[in-house]
Amino acid sequence: MECGAVDLNVVAMTDQVVHTFIRFKADKKELFCSFVYAHNRYTHRRPLWDNLGLHNQLVRNRPLCVLGDFNSALNSEDKIEGSSVIDIAMREFKECVDANELVDINHSGLQFTWTQKPRGLDGTLRKIDRIMANLGFLDSFAGAHAIFQPYRVSEHSSATLHILTMCKFKPRLFKFSNILVRNSRFKQQVQECWGTSVSGFHMFKMVSKLKALKKPFRSMLFREGNIHEKVTKLRHELDEVQRALDLDPFNVDLLKEEAYKSINRSSKP
């Protein structure tokens, strides 16, 4: 991106985060971007989690990106050493991420972003640097992706967020997923939208109410996590069970597992 292509204003800051508002001059798009450098101690990170929550109330549904060094793994697969148990630091970080409805942006490059003693037998690899965004960002900047580069002489992987501007993306089509029907809020959400007053012909009323359901349904799907990754994982697990069953067709445990995974797979979108 060329120098001067954006207007950037600092909205607020603390010792652990700088909140900014960015406007792209080329296509007039706007977003909030928070740059994080979290404290080493998890107890000292609690004010950061609270601050991100307060800032999210200001942002509401507008595009938001949160990136930087969070000094904590988010999931058990984000580290290769030690216990796989979710500790207090990870739990509090995840609570913040879930409460603010953030998700990792599509990314490539290194999986683990922080290394310590890489040449020693007791070396450490973790993913503590992230680039996350809310649903508003994902809708407005559909082509955005992050790249995590090799460490070189640093302990951290350098990360770059790529945002394509002046590109006309077709609006993402809404796809109804069967998993929504099993959501505890599904019926209530439909009743609330259907109970709203809309003026016009009957067909116009119905179409308007169906359109109004898109946003809450997308939010519900967002909370379910990456459905496509879950489906891919289920397919892989089902393949493995069926291969094992092919070698041992009378194994009762495998038969039960195959039946269970087949049902789960068929219930996914």
C-alpha positions in Angstrom: 0.0 0.0 0.0 1.4 3.4 -1.0 2.4 6.0 1.6 -0.5 8.3 2.3 -3.1 5.8 1.1 -4.9 5.9 4.5 -5.9 8.3 7.2 -5.1 6.9 10.6 -6.3 8.3 13.9 -5.5 7.1 17.4 -8.8 6.6 19.3 -7.4 5.6 22.6 -4.4 3.8 24.2 -3.2 2.0 27.3 0.1 0.4 28.2 -1.0 -2.8 26.4 -3.1 -1.7 23.4 -3.4 1.2 20.9 -6.9 1.6 19.3 -6.9 3.3 15.9 -9.5 4.2 13.3 -8.4 3.8 9.7 -10.0 5.2 6.5 -8.8 4.1 3.1 -8.7 7.1 0.7 -9.1 5.0 -2.5 -12.5 3.4 -1.7 -13.6 5.3 1.4 -13.8 2.1 3.4 -13.2 2.3 7.2 -12.2 0.0 10.0 -11.1 0.0 13.6 -7.7 -1.6 14.3 -6.3 -2.4 17.7 -2.6 -3.1 18.1 -1.8 -5.3 21.1 1.3 -5.9 23.1 0.1 -7.9 26.1 1.8 -8.2 29.5 3.9 -11.2 30.3 1.9 -12.1 33.4 -1.7 -13.3 32.9 -3.0 -11.3 35.9 -1.7 -8.1 34.4 -3.4 -8.9 31.1 -6.9 -8.8 32.7 -7.2 -5.0 32.3 -6.4 -5.5 28.6 -9.2 -8.1 28.2 -11.6 -5.6 29.9 -10.4 -2.8 27.7 -11.0 -4.8 24.5 -14.5 -5.5 25.7 -15.2 -1.8 26.3 -13.8 -0.8 22.9 -15.9 -3.5 21.2 -19.0 -1.7 22.6 -17.9 1.5 20.9 -17.2 -0.4 17.6 -20.4 -2.4 17.7 -20.9 -4.1 14.3 -18.4 -2.0 12.4 -15.3 -3.6 11.0 -12.7 -4.3 13.7 -9.3 -5.9 13.5 -7.3 -6.9 16.6 -3.7 -7.9 16.1 -0.4 -8.3 17.9 1.4 -10.2 20.7 -1.1 -11.5 23.1 1.5 -13.4 25.2 -0.8 -16.4 25.5 -1.8 -19.4 23.5 -5.5 -19.5 22.7 -6.0 -23.2 22.0 -4.2 -26.4 23.1 -2.9 -26.9 19.6 -1.1 -23.5 19.8 1.8 -25.0 21.7 4.0 -28.1 21.3 5.4 -28.4 24.8 3.9 -29.0 28.2 0.4 -29.9 29.2 -2.5 -29.7 26.7 -4.8 -28.6 29.5 -6.4 -25.1 29.1 -4.9 -23.0 31.9 -6.3 -19.9 33.5 -4.4 -17.6 31.1 -5.7 -19.3 28.0 -9.2 -19.5 29.4 -9.4 -15.8 30.1 -8.0 -15.0 26.7 -10.6 -17.3 25.0 -13.4 -15.7 27.1 -12.3 -12.3 25.7 -12.1 -13.5 22.1 -15.5 -15.2 22.4 -17.2 -12.3 24.1 -16.0 -9.9 21.4 -16.8 -12.4 18.6 -13.3 -12.4 17.1 -11.9 -15.0 14.8 -8.5 -15.6 13.2 -8.2 -14.0 9.7 -7.3 -16.4 6.9 -3.6 -16.8 7.2 -0.6 -18.6 5.8 3.0 -19.1 6.8 4.2 -20.3 10.2 1.8 -21.9 12.6 3.9 -21.1 15.7 4.8 -17.5 16.0 7.1 -17.4 19.0 10.2 -19.5 19.7 12.6 -19.8 22.6 15.9 -21.7 22.6 15.1 -23.2 19.1 18.4 -25.1 19.0 18.2 -26.6 22.4 16.5 -29.8 23.5 14.1 -27.8 25.7 13.1 -25.4 23.0 9.6 -23.8 23.0 7.3 -23.1 20.1 3.9 -21.3 20.6 1.4 -19.3 18.7 1.0 -16.2 20.8 0.8 -13.6 17.9 -2.5 -13.4 16.1 -4.5 -11.3 13.7 -8.2 -11.5 14.5 -11.3 -9.7 13.2 -15.0 -9.5 13.8 -17.8 -10.4 11.4 -18.1 -6.8 10.2 -14.4 -6.9 9.0 -14.8 -10.2 7.3 -17.9 -8.9 5.4 -16.2 -5.6 4.3 -12.8 -7.0 3.5 -13.4 -10.4 2.1 -10.0 -10.8 0.5 -8.0 -9.9 3.6 -5.3 -12.4 4.7 -2.4 -12.6 7.1 1.1 -13.9 6.5 3.4 -15.1 9.3 7.0 -14.9 8.2 10.1 -16.9 9.5 11.7 -15.5 12.7 15.2 -14.8 11.4 17.0 -13.1 14.3 13.8 -12.4 16.4 12.0 -14.6 18.8 8.7 -13.6 17.1 7.4 -14.3 13.6 6.8 -11.0 11.8 3.2 -10.8 10.6 1.7 -8.8 7.7 -2.0 -8.1 7.1 -2.9 -7.8 3.5 -6.1 -5.9 2.6 -7.1 -5.5 -1.0 -8.6 -2.1 -1.8 -10.4 -0.9 -4.9 -11.5 -4.5 -5.6 -15.2 -5.0 -6.0 -16.1 -8.2 -4.2 -19.5 -9.8 -4.8 -21.5 -9.8 -1.5 -21.1 -13.2 0.2 -24.2 -15.2 -0.4 -26.0 -16.3 2.7 -26.1 -20.1 3.0 -28.4 -21.7 5.5 -26.6 -24.4 7.5 -28.5 -27.3 9.1 -26.6 -26.8 12.3 -28.6 -23.6 12.9 -31.8 -25.6 13.5 -30.1 -27.3 16.6 -29.1 -23.9 18.0 -31.1 -23.1 21.2 -31.8 -19.6 19.9 -33.0 -20.6 16.5 -36.8 -20.6 17.2 -36.6 -17.5 19.4 -34.8 -15.6 16.7 -37.3 -16.6 14.0 -40.2 -15.6 16.2 -38.6 -12.2 17.0 -38.0 -11.4 13.3 -41.4 -12.7 12.3 -43.1 -10.7 14.9 -41.8 -7.4 13.6 -44.2 -5.1 11.7 -43.5 -4.6 8.0 -45.8 -2.6 5.7 -46.5 -3.7 2.1 -47.8 -6.7 0.1 -47.6 -10.2 1.7 -44.7 -11.3 -0.5 -42.8 -8.2 0.3 -43.4 -8.7 4.0 -42.1 -12.3 3.9 -39.0 -11.4 1.8 -38.2 -8.5 4.2 -38.4 -10.8 7.3 -36.3 -13.5 5.6 -33.7 -10.9 4.8 -33.8 -9.6 8.4 -32.9 -13.1 9.6 -29.6 -13.1 7.7 -27.7 -11.0 10.2 -28.7 -12.9 13.4 -28.2 -16.3 11.6 -24.7 -15.2 10.5 -23.9 -14.2 14.1 -25.1 -17.6 15.3 -22.9 -19.4 12.7 -20.0 -17.2 13.7 -20.3 -18.5 17.3 -20.3 -22.0 16.0 -16.7 -21.6 14.8 -15.3 -22.5 11.4 -17.9 -25.0 10.2 -15.9 -25.9 7.1 -12.9 -26.9 9.2 -15.2 -29.0 11.4 -16.7 -30.8 8.4 -13.2 -31.5 6.9 -12.1 -32.9 10.3 -15.2 -35.1 10.5 -14.7 -36.4 7.0 -11.1 -37.3 7.8 -12.1 -39.1 11.0 -14.8 -41.0 9.2 -12.4 -42.0 6.5 -9.9 -43.3 9.1 -12.6 -45.3 10.9 -13.9 -46.8 7.6 -10.4 -47.8 6.6 -9.9 -49.5 9.9 -13.3 -51.2 9.6 -12.3 -52.5 6.2 -9.4 -54.3 7.8 -11.4 -55.5 10.8 -15.1 -55.7 9.6 -16.4 -57.6 12.7 -15.0 -55.1 15.3 -18.0 -54.0 17.3 -16.3 -50.8 18.6 -15.4 -49.7 15.1 -18.9 -50.4 13.9 -20.4 -48.3 16.6 -17.9 -45.5 16.0 -18.5 -45.6 12.2 -22.2 -45.3 12.8 -21.8 -42.4 15.2 -19.5 -40.5 12.9 -21.7 -41.1 9.9 -24.7 -39.6 11.7 -22.6 -36.6 12.8 -21.4 -36.1 9.3 -24.8 -36.3 7.7 -26.2 -33.7 10.1 -23.6 -31.2 9.1 -24.2 -28.7 6.3 
